[in-house]
Amino acid sequence: MTEEKNWHTHRDAKNARLASASSLFNGKFAKTEDVVEVLNTLIKPGDKVVLEGDNQKQASFLSEALTKVDPERVHDLHMIMSSISCPEHLDIFDLGIASKMDFSFAGPQSTRVSQMIADGTMTVGDIHTYLELFGRLFIDLIPNVVLVAADKVDREGNLYTGFNTEETPTIVEAAAFHDGIVIVQANEVVDKLPRVDIPSDWVDVIIPADKPYQLEPLFTRDPQAITELQILMGMMAIKGIYAKHHVQTLNHGVGFNTSAIELLLPTYGEQLGLKGKICRNWELNPTPTLIPAIESGWVQSIHSFGGEVGMEKYIAARPDIFFVGKDGTMRSNRALGQVAGQYALDMFVGSTLQIDQWGNSSTVTNGRLSGFGGAPNMGSNPTGRRHSTPAWQSLKPDDDPLAKGQKLVVQMVETFGANKKPVFVDHLDAEEVRKEAKLANVPIMIYSEDTTHIVTEEGIAYLYKTDSMEERKAAIEAIAGVTPVGLRSNPEEVKKLREKGIVALPEDLGVRREDAKRSLLAAQTMDDIVEWSHGLYNPPAKFRSWS
Amino acid sequence: MEKLHFEYQNSTPVKKFAHVGVVASGDLEILVYPADGEKTTLDITTGSDGFEKVWQNVLDRFFARYPLNGKFIVHDFGATPGVVNLRLTQAMEALKDEK
């Protein structure tokens, strides 16, 4: 008889770790001042550690504590983070506490990430899309320890994450059901929660934080900064894409181009008689610039990846539109939002820093390894999908009896950035960055094959209508302005593409450039948005021009 | 501050005056008059030096699509090529309007 195999080594290890730290706990609760010792005791060298941090919400109390652990006891951690947002997320690599990183987005820290990879201070597993990263938490990146943030916790250890639930339940689930340790920082300990977002049974350790977790109002765009060029592009998109394809379900990226569209719906969209026909159901963070469209009756529903600072009261007062708990506060969910964004939408509209001659786009530019967040999920066509919506069907080629439709993936860019650098380039900087950072794949954000439309100030290229790469390139050249790519375009070719409906200039769409005025925006200032919201929207201080 | 001058041979005569754009950072104003002679002329005053080639490209592309024969006076305050093209095409629309 052979010795019986131990099938619960993970559970034994978890129990041993918790037992070794038991003197630090009162039930599940540890003291604020003991946070570093809790991490020293519960985290072991080589652990896979998820540190909650996305582009909005940061487990900032725990991430700061992690920089203070003893590198003799805690080292070579394999960090898994959807967003590298704070300096301390990288300090732990300089301090020898962590050595490897799997991530999705590194916007604010993108320059330093580039340097650390070049120096060998950090090795990168992969730069994931959100769904790849969340998915792999349950496959081959199963965490040993997760460090997450909650708004409120009750005496039993139930968590309220509210508006900013985001990815907390997904991260916690990956650990809680595979013998990982769940450590939570809490803004506040209360007797009774507004509602339970995560049950105490999934939680191992709770540490009251010295201050509330860090939260960024990332999706707030001041209408004051919207330009006439963006308004023109918005008008073209509404008429030449939204109306043409009867787009009913959609996601907007975070830029000013899409804010302009949101503010044009109640004015220009109304003039075109499109209300009720387009833009009804959204996967979108609660962007303040959508308030005028909501108030004018355009929007039926909005599900959100995350919250948005200042929108709390407005959302609570509009439960027909938003996903709101019985307690009156919104619940967001990034993983489900990304699933919806990839699989359930007619259209994604985004922006980028570079588009190459073939139509691939990326926000990774020289010296900046930014990663992409949600755009590659939303901005890709899931080929296994079968949808009957008019928009999806409208991209079906008519010469193939077995053909299926396609998601609309729209890139909206000005041909030159504000720094006068061309957006259209022959080769993406990302090609070089791949070599420097030794990545397996060129960090392309949205692939040419998935991109169905490109909108610039010159016009729209309907890439899905092209039937060869040569034609696709010519369509891009036709709207690429005086960038190196655009300069290859010739008037004869543009004429042919316009006749075939592959390229449309404003005059082809019946859009008058002279109408592209700021007065066409439903709200021109933050003040106007507050007024549209009946005083329910409360802009963060940095967006206020008064008080 | 730089002054640039360009000339073109274009076919569609400008018959009236048009003024588009504003004097503001990142923007420009364009005044268009009927041509003085045979040639289309552009006199550009720009706050961003060293962009002569880009101006040439923007104008080549614009006149290839819209061959307006007129006299153009441009005051530029650091507009991107996209904004320049917006203002040029707005001027083209203003000139076409039957008013």
HADDOCK unambig.tbl for C-alpha pairs under 7 A between the chains (distance, minus, plus):
assign (segid A and resid 229 and name CA) (segid B and resid 83 and name CA) 6.61 0.50 0.50
assign (segid A and resid 229 and name CA) (segid B and resid 86 and name CA) 6.97 0.50 0.50
assign (segid A and resid 414 and name CA) (segid B and resid 82 and name CA) 6.51 0.50 0.50
assign (segid A and resid 415 and name CA) (segid B and resid 82 and name CA) 6.25 0.50 0.50
assign (segid A and resid 416 and name CA) (segid B and resid 80 and name CA) 6.54 0.50 0.50
assign (segid A and resid 416 and name CA) (segid B and resid 81 and name CA) 6.65 0.50 0.50
assign (segid A and resid 416 and name CA) (segid B and resid 82 and name CA) 6.49 0.50 0.50
assign (segid A and resid 418 and name CA) (segid B and resid 80 and name CA) 6.79 0.50 0.50
assign (segid A and resid 420 and name CA) (segid B and resid 80 and name CA) 5.92 0.50 0.50
assign (segid A and resid 457 and name CA) (segid B and resid 82 and name CA) 6.42 0.50 0.50
assign (segid A and resid 482 and name CA) (segid B and resid 57 and name CA) 5.91 0.50 0.50
assign (segid A and resid 482 and name CA) (segid B and resid 58 and name CA) 5.92 0.50 0.50
assign (segid A and resid 491 and name CA) (segid B and resid 64 and name CA) 6.70 0.50 0.50
assign (segid A and resid 491 and name CA) (segid B and resid 65 and name CA) 6.84 0.50 0.50
assign (segid A and resid 513 and name CA) (segid B and resid 90 and name CA) 5.66 0.50 0.50
assign (segid A and resid 514 and name CA) (segid B and resid 90 and name CA) 5.50 0.50 0.50
